[in-house]
Amino acid sequence: MKTVIVYTVPGCASCEAIKRFLLASVAAYTEKNVREDPAALAEMQAKANVRIAPVTVIGEEAFYGTFDDQRPLLEAALRHNEA
């Protein structure tokens, strides 16, 4: 199984939706709050080349945008993650 990291900020509806989706998909993940952790922000920017959360990283793949944007990509990545 590849590691899953979700980069979030407080009060972000898409961040919360991604976390709920991952829990419902039985995907364990690590959450990193980029507003409170400058190292996590730098890590997120290095992995995804974006400055705004949410960003979801599965293995070496980074996904960003709203939950609606990320959902089909996350579904596919999680299917491949199980194989």
Buried (B, 14 or more C-beta within 10 A) or exposed (E): EBEBBBBBBEEBEBBBBBBEBBEEBEBEBEBBBBBEEEEBBEBBBEBBEBEBBBBBBBEEBBBBBEBEEBBEBBEEBBEEBEE
